[in-house]
Amino acid sequence: MPKVTAQGKTFECEPGANLRRVLLGNDVALYNGNAKLINCRGIGSCGTCAVMIEGEVSALNWKDRGRRSLPPHNPDRPLRLACQTCVLGDIKVTKYNQFWGQGQALVW
């Protein structure tokens, strides 16, 4: 079972599990500020679940690539949308500041 490390916690999930669901199901504060209330609920259209991921995850899909190609995101930055990412192996997840998680300062 893959191990996910995020917000100072480590937990296991099924291989292929959706990262957004895994994080929320383990009480990880995925969203910054009002993004907790105003987000697309996992369909990949808002971009507020952007995180940095180290480890083995699914390939980048068109929704993730498309949303992060629009401001305020920068497509050159190696963030991923948690809602469009599946966990394939052990990973470490990092969240940055600002509404869409596109900032430079670490949140966790």
C-alpha positions as a Markdown table, in Angstrom:
| # | Residue | x | y | z |
|---|---|---|---|---|
| 1 | Met | 0.0 | 0.0 | 0.0 |
| 2 | Pro | 1.4 | 3.4 | -0.9 |
| 3 | Lys | 2.2 | 5.8 | 1.9 |
| 4 | Val | 1.2 | 9.5 | 1.6 |
| 5 | Thr | 3.0 | 12.1 | 3.7 |
| 6 | Ala | 1.2 | 15.5 | 3.9 |
| 7 | Gln | 0.7 | 18.2 | 6.6 |
| 8 | Gly | 3.0 | 16.3 | 9.0 |
| 9 | Lys | 0.9 | 13.1 | 8.8 |
| 10 | Thr | 1.7 | 9.8 | 7.1 |
| 11 | Phe | -1.1 | 7.4 | 6.1 |
| 12 | Glu | -1.7 | 4.6 | 3.6 |
| 13 | Cys | -4.1 | 4.4 | 0.7 |
| 14 | Glu | -5.0 | 1.9 | -2.1 |
| 15 | Pro | -2.8 | 2.0 | -5.2 |
| 16 | Gly | -4.6 | 4.2 | -7.8 |
| 17 | Ala | -6.5 | 6.2 | -5.2 |
| 18 | Asn | -7.5 | 9.8 | -6.0 |
| 19 | Leu | -5.1 | 12.1 | -4.1 |
| 20 | Arg | -7.8 | 14.7 | -3.3 |
| 21 | Arg | -10.1 | 12.1 | -1.7 |
| 22 | Val | -7.2 | 10.5 | 0.2 |
| 23 | Leu | -6.0 | 13.9 | 1.6 |
| 24 | Leu | -9.5 | 15.0 | 2.6 |
| 25 | Gly | -10.4 | 11.6 | 4.0 |
| 26 | Asn | -7.3 | 11.9 | 6.3 |
| 27 | Asp | -8.2 | 15.4 | 7.6 |
| 28 | Val | -5.5 | 17.2 | 5.6 |
| 29 | Ala | -6.3 | 20.9 | 5.0 |
| 30 | Leu | -6.0 | 20.8 | 1.2 |
| 31 | Tyr | -7.6 | 24.2 | 0.5 |
| 32 | Asn | -6.3 | 27.6 | 1.4 |
| 33 | Gly | -8.7 | 30.2 | 2.9 |
| 34 | Asn | -12.1 | 30.5 | 1.2 |
| 35 | Ala | -11.1 | 27.8 | -1.3 |
| 36 | Lys | -12.5 | 25.4 | 1.4 |
| 37 | Leu | -15.9 | 26.8 | 0.4 |
| 38 | Ile | -15.4 | 27.8 | -3.2 |
| 39 | Asn | -13.9 | 24.9 | -5.2 |
| 40 | Cys | -15.0 | 22.6 | -8.0 |
| 41 | Arg | -15.3 | 19.5 | -5.7 |
| 42 | Gly | -12.9 | 17.5 | -7.7 |
| 43 | Ile | -13.8 | 18.0 | -11.4 |
| 44 | Gly | -10.5 | 19.8 | -12.2 |
| 45 | Ser | -11.9 | 23.2 | -13.2 |
| 46 | Cys | -10.9 | 25.5 | -10.4 |
| 47 | Gly | -7.2 | 24.7 | -9.6 |
| 48 | Thr | -7.4 | 25.3 | -5.9 |
| 49 | Cys | -6.1 | 21.9 | -5.0 |
| 50 | Ala | -2.7 | 22.5 | -6.6 |
| 51 | Val | 0.1 | 20.8 | -4.7 |
| 52 | Met | 3.7 | 19.8 | -5.2 |
| 53 | Ile | 4.2 | 16.0 | -5.2 |
| 54 | Glu | 7.4 | 14.0 | -4.8 |
| 55 | Gly | 7.0 | 10.3 | -5.7 |
| 56 | Glu | 5.0 | 8.1 | -8.0 |
| 57 | Val | 1.7 | 9.3 | -9.3 |
| 58 | Ser | -0.4 | 9.0 | -12.4 |
| 59 | Ala | 0.6 | 10.8 | -15.6 |
| 60 | Leu | -0.5 | 14.4 | -16.1 |
| 61 | Asn | -3.9 | 14.5 | -17.8 |
| 62 | Trp | -5.5 | 17.2 | -20.0 |
| 63 | Lys | -7.6 | 18.7 | -17.3 |
| 64 | Asp | -4.6 | 19.2 | -15.0 |
| 65 | Arg | -2.5 | 20.6 | -17.8 |
| 66 | Gly | -5.2 | 22.8 | -19.1 |
| 67 | Arg | -6.2 | 24.4 | -15.8 |
| 68 | Arg | -2.7 | 25.0 | -14.7 |
| 69 | Ser | -1.9 | 26.7 | -18.0 |
| 70 | Leu | -4.2 | 29.5 | -17.0 |
| 71 | Pro | -3.5 | 32.4 | -14.6 |
| 72 | Pro | -2.8 | 32.6 | -11.7 |
| 73 | His | -1.0 | 29.3 | -12.2 |
| 74 | Asn | 2.2 | 29.0 | -14.2 |
| 75 | Pro | 2.5 | 25.9 | -16.4 |
| 76 | Asp | 6.2 | 25.8 | -15.9 |
| 77 | Arg | 5.9 | 25.2 | -12.2 |
| 78 | Pro | 5.7 | 21.5 | -11.3 |
| 79 | Leu | 2.5 | 21.6 | -9.4 |
| 80 | Arg | -0.3 | 19.1 | -9.8 |
| 81 | Leu | -4.1 | 19.2 | -9.1 |
| 82 | Ala | -4.8 | 16.7 | -6.3 |
| 83 | Cys | -8.2 | 16.0 | -7.8 |
| 84 | Gln | -6.7 | 14.8 | -11.1 |
| 85 | Thr | -3.9 | 12.8 | -9.6 |
| 86 | Cys | -3.8 | 9.1 | -8.6 |
| 87 | Val | -1.4 | 7.8 | -6.0 |
| 88 | Leu | 0.7 | 4.9 | -7.5 |
| 89 | Gly | 3.6 | 4.7 | -4.9 |
| 90 | Asp | 4.9 | 6.4 | -1.8 |
| 91 | Ile | 4.6 | 10.2 | -2.1 |
| 92 | Lys | 5.3 | 13.4 | -0.2 |
| 93 | Val | 2.8 | 16.3 | -0.8 |
| 94 | Thr | 3.5 | 20.0 | -0.2 |
| 95 | Lys | 1.0 | 22.8 | -0.2 |
| 96 | Tyr | 1.9 | 26.4 | -0.9 |
| 97 | Asn | 0.1 | 29.6 | 0.0 |
| 98 | Gln | -2.4 | 31.9 | -1.9 |
| 99 | Phe | -5.9 | 31.0 | -2.9 |
| 100 | Trp | -5.0 | 28.5 | -5.6 |
| 101 | Gly | -2.0 | 27.2 | -3.9 |
| 102 | Gln | 0.2 | 28.9 | -6.5 |
| 103 | Gly | 2.3 | 31.0 | -4.0 |
| 104 | Gln | 5.9 | 30.5 | -3.0 |
| 105 | Ala | 5.5 | 30.2 | 0.8 |
| 106 | Leu | 5.0 | 26.8 | 2.3 |
| 107 | Val | 1.7 | 26.2 | 4.1 |
| 108 | Trp | 2.6 | 22.6 | 5.0 |
